[in-house]
């Protein structure tokens, strides 16, 4: 039974989530069925209190309250149990750093994502997309999730470490990163911390993969330091970056942490969203037909798309935008109050956890009519004007908005166009897809059959 919301000043409705269990609160619901649990709370009020163990946490379900949190990074800093468990893995990078460190890091990392650099990275994206479309065999089923993971791993690695990076290093990233991501998620959702200390094969695999990634990154950073040249890649930009306020540069440790962060953010999230896009296109023939018509027109002669084609791939971009609405890879992230404040009429003491779920906001029928429908045309300019501020959050917002948003959109647009120009992807009969809320919102393994166009 729903808890009755409390009416508070300014018209905000604040409620408490039902089903709290002694000692664990709502932790079991969050662990077992987080998407269903969180979306069920949106009808209770604008701000809903949940319990993670004995600690209260608050889920804002109104976009204006979400904006208040995301646009005030000093009061609502990154934090909470997920961050505490991610820091030993990612170090002090853009995802895990506190407000003051993040401001400095953001200033120094931002030039690596300048439009001129994005155009250079797009050449890597083009090459890898061309390679991808040549690898598949007509009629032979494959795991499209694994294929997209491989594609984004190669793109991210080569954008980070230049086009002449040794192939074995790229292969190591492809091998180790999924093990690291799955292990990090297991630690994040375990409130006791006991699971990580058990002598399990999965824990040993995680520790070994994390160690290999740390060693690889340290070796590459040291090589770049010795060479002292700009190779036109992300790592060169990080090593050359200086703080505009004090002229300082990043230490090897700081560079290492940023590289680890960019690997995690650049591979897993885009791969998950691309996989969802192929699933949605296979289930929506009209959207797929229009995608094929667009790429046939823009890429006349069957050439591979490049950076200059992106403005003409408008429907392709809308497909990915709508995919990110339905299945945002960053389905939930946390903030923690650094001082006493007020949200939605509720007074929050310092140290209060706030949960932000783009998945919940994106499925609000008051913000997106027929929210479960895959409708790329809701992002046509004349329709997109009606989307409320703060209602679309696949990359977050405010000073902590994903620094690689343009990189990811560019990569995804080129990948969709390149693959759709050559192939249709059809699910293996009997395939059932259910969202898996892990570090990213994934399909899990997804068997599809490539059919030549």
C-alpha positions in Angstrom: 0.0 0.0 0.0 1.3 3.5 -0.9 2.4 5.8 1.9 0.3 9.0 2.0 2.4 11.9 0.9 2.9 14.8 3.3 2.0 18.2 1.8 4.8 20.7 2.5 5.3 24.3 1.7 5.9 25.3 -2.0 3.6 22.5 -3.0 6.1 19.7 -3.0 4.8 16.2 -2.0 7.2 14.3 0.2 6.6 10.6 0.9 8.2 7.5 2.4 8.7 4.4 0.4 6.6 1.4 1.6 8.0 -2.0 2.4 10.8 -1.1 4.7 12.3 -4.1 6.4 14.0 -4.1 9.9 17.7 -3.6 9.7 18.0 -3.5 5.9 15.3 -1.0 5.0 14.8 -1.2 1.2 18.3 -2.6 0.4 16.9 -5.9 -0.7 14.5 -4.3 -3.2 17.3 -2.1 -4.5 19.5 -5.1 -5.0 17.0 -7.5 -6.4 14.8 -5.3 -8.7 16.1 -1.8 -8.6 14.4 -0.5 -11.8 11.0 -1.7 -10.8 11.4 -0.5 -7.2 12.6 3.0 -8.2 10.0 3.5 -10.9 7.2 2.5 -8.4 8.2 5.4 -6.2 7.6 8.1 -8.7 3.8 8.0 -8.1 4.2 8.6 -4.4 5.5 12.1 -4.5 8.1 14.6 -5.8 10.6 13.5 -3.2 10.6 10.0 -1.7 12.5 8.8 1.3 14.0 5.3 1.1 16.2 3.4 3.6 19.5 1.8 2.7 20.1 -0.2 5.8 19.4 2.2 8.6 20.4 5.3 6.5 17.8 7.5 4.9 18.2 8.5 1.3 16.1 10.6 -0.9 15.0 10.1 -4.5 13.8 13.3 -6.3 11.2 12.4 -8.8 10.5 15.9 -10.1 12.9 17.4 -12.7 13.1 20.7 -10.9 14.3 19.0 -7.7 16.8 17.0 -9.8 18.1 20.2 -11.3 18.5 21.7 -7.8 20.7 18.8 -6.9 22.8 18.6 -10.1 23.3 22.4 -10.5 24.6 22.9 -6.9 27.6 20.6 -6.9 29.1 22.3 -3.8 26.1 21.4 -1.6 25.3 18.1 -3.3 28.7 16.7 -3.8 29.5 13.3 -5.3 29.3 10.8 -2.5 27.6 7.9 -0.8 28.4 4.2 -0.5 28.9 3.7 -4.3 31.6 6.4 -4.4 33.3 5.1 -1.3 33.6 1.7 -3.0 34.6 3.1 -6.4 37.4 5.3 -5.2 39.8 2.4 -4.4 39.2 1.1 -8.0 39.1 4.3 -10.0 41.3 6.5 -7.8 40.6 10.2 -7.6 39.3 10.9 -11.1 36.4 12.9 -12.5 33.8 10.4 -11.3 35.0 10.1 -7.7 36.7 13.4 -6.9 35.2 15.8 -4.4 33.9 19.2 -5.4 37.1 21.2 -5.1 39.3 18.6 -6.8 36.7 18.1 -9.5 36.7 21.8 -10.4 40.4 21.7 -11.0 40.3 18.4 -12.8 37.5 19.5 -15.1 39.4 22.6 -16.1 42.5 20.5 -17.0 40.7 17.6 -18.7 38.2 19.7 -20.8 40.8 20.7 -23.5 41.1 17.0 -24.3 37.5 17.1 -25.5 37.8 20.3 -27.6 35.9 20.0 -30.9 39.2 19.9 -32.8 40.3 16.9 -30.8 36.9 15.2 -31.3 37.4 15.5 -35.1 40.7 13.7 -34.7 39.2 11.0 -32.5 36.4 10.6 -35.2 39.0 9.3 -37.6 39.7 6.4 -35.2 36.0 5.9 -34.8 35.6 5.8 -38.6 38.4 3.2 -39.0 37.1 0.9 -36.3 33.5 1.1 -37.6 34.8 0.1 -41.1 36.6 -2.8 -39.5 33.5 -3.8 -37.5 31.2 -4.1 -40.6 33.8 -6.2 -42.4 34.0 -8.8 -39.6 30.6 -10.3 -39.5 29.4 -13.4 -41.5 25.9 -13.3 -43.0 23.5 -15.5 -41.1 25.9 -16.4 -38.3 24.4 -15.6 -34.9 26.6 -13.5 -32.6 26.4 -11.6 -29.3 25.9 -8.0 -30.4 26.5 -6.8 -26.8 30.0 -8.4 -27.0 30.6 -6.9 -30.5 29.7 -3.4 -29.3 31.9 -3.8 -26.2 34.8 -4.7 -28.5 34.1 -1.8 -30.8 33.9 0.8 -28.1 36.9 -0.7 -26.3 39.0 -0.3 -29.5 37.8 3.2 -30.1 38.4 4.3 -26.6 41.8 2.7 -26.3 43.0 4.2 -29.6 41.6 7.6 -28.8 43.3 7.5 -25.5 46.6 6.1 -26.5 47.0 7.0 -30.2 46.5 5.0 -33.4 49.9 3.2 -33.2 49.1 1.6 -29.8 50.3 -2.0 -29.7 47.4 -4.4 -30.5 48.1 -6.5 -27.4 47.4 -3.5 -25.2 44.0 -3.0 -26.8 43.3 -6.7 -26.4 44.3 -6.4 -22.7 41.8 -3.7 -22.2 39.0 -5.7 -24.0 39.8 -8.7 -21.7 40.3 -7.0 -18.4 37.7 -4.1 -18.4 34.5 -6.3 -18.3 36.0 -8.2 -15.4 36.8 -5.0 -13.6 33.4 -3.5 -14.2 31.4 -6.6 -13.0 33.6 -6.8 -9.9 33.1 -3.2 -9.1 29.4 -3.5 -9.4 29.3 -6.5 -7.0 31.2 -4.4 -4.5 28.9 -1.4 -4.9 25.7 -3.3 -4.2 27.0 -5.3 -1.3 26.1 -3.3 1.9 28.2 -5.6 4.1 31.5 -5.5 2.2 31.9 -9.2 3.0 31.5 -10.5 -0.5 34.7 -8.8 -1.7 36.7 -10.7 1.0 35.5 -14.2 0.2 38.0 -16.5 -1.7 35.8 -16.6 -4.8 37.0 -17.1 -8.4 35.2 -14.0 -9.4 37.0 -11.9 -6.8 40.4 -13.4 -7.9 39.5 -12.5 -11.6 38.6 -9.0 -10.6 41.8 -8.4 -8.6 43.9 -9.8 -11.5 42.1 -7.7 -14.1 42.4 -4.6 -12.0 46.1 -5.2 -11.5 46.7 -5.7 -15.3 44.9 -2.5 -16.1 46.9 -0.5 -13.5 50.2 -1.9 -14.8 49.2 -1.2 -18.5 48.2 2.4 -17.8 51.4 3.1 -15.7 53.6 1.6 -18.5 51.9 3.7 -21.2 52.0 6.9 -19.1 55.7 6.4 -18.5 56.4 5.9 -22.2 54.5 9.1 -23.1 56.4 11.0 -20.4 59.7 9.8 -21.9 58.7 10.6 -25.5 57.4 14.1 -24.6 55.5 14.5 -27.9 51.9 15.3 -28.7 50.5 12.2 -30.4 47.1 13.8 -31.0 45.3 11.6 -28.5 43.6 12.0 -25.2 46.6 11.0 -23.1 48.8 13.6 -24.8 46.2 16.2 -24.0 46.1 15.1 -20.4 49.9 15.2 -20.0 50.0 18.7 -21.6 47.2 20.2 -19.6 47.9 23.0 -17.2 45.6 24.6 -14.6 44.6 28.0 -15.9 44.5 29.3 -12.3 47.9 28.2 -11.0 49.7 26.8 -14.0 50.1 23.4 -12.4 50.1 20.1 -14.3 48.7 16.7 -13.4 51.0 14.2 -11.7 51.4 10.7 -13.1 49.0 9.4 -10.4 46.4 12.0 -11.4 46.8 11.1 -15.1 46.5 7.4 -14.3 43.2 8.0 -12.4 41.8 10.1 -15.3 42.7 7.4 -17.8 41.1 4.7 -15.7 37.9 6.8 -15.3 37.8 7.5 -19.1 38.2 3.9 -19.9 35.3 2.9 -17.7 33.1 5.7 -18.9 34.0 5.4 -22.5 33.6 1.7 -23.1 30.8 0.3 -21.0 28.2 3.1 -21.4 28.4 3.6 -25.1 28.5 -0.2 -25.8 25.4 -0.7 -23.6 23.4 2.0 -25.4 24.4 0.8 -28.9 23.3 -2.7 -28.0 19.9 -1.3 -26.8 19.6 0.7 -30.1 20.0 -2.5 -32.2 17.4 -4.3 -30.1 14.9 -1.3 -30.4 15.5 -1.0 -34.2 14.8 -4.7 -34.7 11.5 -4.3 -32.9 10.5 -1.1 -34.7 10.7 -1.6 -38.5 9.6 1.9 -39.5 12.4 3.5 -37.5 14.8 1.0 -39.0 13.5 1.7 -42.5 14.1 5.4 -42.1 17.6 4.8 -40.8 18.4 2.8 -43.9 17.0 5.4 -46.1 19.0 8.1 -44.4 22.3 6.3 -44.5 21.8 5.3 -48.2 21.3 8.9 -49.1 24.1 10.4 -47.0 26.6 7.5 -47.7 25.9 7.1 -51.4 28.1 4.4 -52.8 28.4 2.5 -49.5 31.3 4.5 -48.1 32.0 4.6 -44.3 30.7 7.7 -42.6 33.1 10.3 -41.2 32.9 13.3 -39.0 31.6 15.6 -41.7 28.6 13.5 -42.3 27.2 13.8 -38.8 25.0 16.9 -39.3 23.2 15.1 -42.1 22.6 12.0 -40.0 19.7 13.6 -38.1 17.4 10.6 -37.8 20.4 8.4 -36.8 21.1 10.8 -34.0 17.5 10.9 -32.9 17.5 7.1 -32.7 20.4 7.2 -30.3 18.9 10.1 -28.3 15.7 8.1 -27.8 17.6 5.0 -26.9 19.4 7.0 -24.2 16.0 8.1 -22.9 14.6 4.6 -22.6 17.8 2.9 -21.4 20.2 5.5 -20.0 23.5 3.6 -19.2 23.9 5.7 -16.0 20.6 4.6 -14.7 21.3 5.9 -11.2 24.0 7.9 -9.5 24.4 9.4 -6.0 25.1 12.7 -4.3 25.7 13.5 -0.7 24.9 16.8 1.1 28.0 18.6 2.4 26.0 20.9 4.7 22.4 21.3 6.0 20.1 22.2 3.2 16.5 21.9 2.1 15.1 19.9 -0.8 11.4 19.7 -1.8 10.5 21.2 1.6 12.4 18.5 3.5 15.3 19.6 5.7 18.4 17.4 5.0 21.3 17.3 7.4 24.9 17.2 6.1 25.9 13.7 5.0 22.5 12.8 3.5 22.4 10.5 0.5 20.5 11.7 -2.6 19.7 9.2 -5.4 19.3 10.5 -9.0 17.7 8.1 -11.5 17.5 9.2 -15.1 15.6 6.0 -15.7 12.8 7.1 -13.4 12.7 10.7 -14.8 12.7 9.5 -18.4 9.7 7.3 -17.8 7.5 9.9 -16.3 4.3 10.2 -18.5 3.9 13.8 -17.4 7.2 14.6 -19.0 7.3 12.2 -21.9 3.9 11.1 -23.4 3.7 7.4 -23.9 7.0 7.0 -22.2 7.5 3.3 -22.9 7.2 3.8 -26.7 10.4 4.0 -28.8 9.7 7.3 -30.7 12.8 8.9 -32.2 10.6 11.7 -33.6 9.9 13.0 -30.1 13.4 14.6 -30.7 12.4 16.5 -33.8 13.2 20.2 -33.1 9.5 21.3 -33.0 8.6 18.5 -30.5 11.8 18.6 -28.4 10.9 22.2 -27.4 8.2 20.8 -25.2 10.6 18.7 -23.1 10.9 20.2 -19.6 14.2 21.4 -18.3 16.0 18.7 -16.4 13.8 15.9 -17.9 16.5 14.4 -20.1 19.6 13.4 -18.2 21.5 10.6 -19.9 24.8 12.5 -19.3 23.8 14.2 -16.0 23.8 18.0 -15.7 25.7 20.8 -14.2 29.4 20.9 -13.5 29.5 17.1 -13.3 27.8 16.5 -16.6 29.7 13.7 -18.5 32.7 15.3 -20.1 32.6 12.8 -22.9 29.0 13.4 -24.0 30.0 14.8 -27.5 32.6 12.0 -27.9 29.9 9.4 -27.1 27.3 10.8 -29.4 29.8 11.1 -32.2 30.9 7.5 -31.8 27.4 6.2 -31.6 26.2 8.1 -34.6 29.1 6.9 -36.8 28.7 3.3 -35.5 24.9 3.2 -36.2 25.3 4.6 -39.6 28.3 2.5 -40.6 26.7 -0.8 -39.5 23.2 0.1 -40.8 24.6 0.9 -44.3 25.7 -2.8 -44.6 23.6 -4.9 -42.3 20.3 -5.6 -40.7 20.4 -7.2 -37.3 17.7 -9.7 -36.3 17.2 -11.3 -32.9 17.7 -15.0 -32.6 14.1 -16.5 -32.4 13.0 -16.9 -28.8 15.3 -14.2 -27.5 14.0 -12.4 -24.4 15.5 -9.1 -23.3 15.2 -7.7 -19.8 17.2 -4.7 -18.6 20.1 -5.5 -16.2 20.8 -2.7 -13.8 24.5 -3.1 -13.2 27.3 -0.5 -13.5 25.4 0.4 -16.7 21.9 -0.5 -17.8 22.7 -3.5 -20.1 20.8 -6.1 -22.1 23.2 -8.8 -21.0 24.3 -11.2 -23.8 22.1 -10.5 -26.9 22.2 -13.0 -29.7 21.4 -11.4 -33.1 21.9 -12.5 -36.7 23.5 -10.1 -39.2 21.6 -10.0 -42.5 23.2 -8.3 -45.5 21.2 -5.4 -46.9 
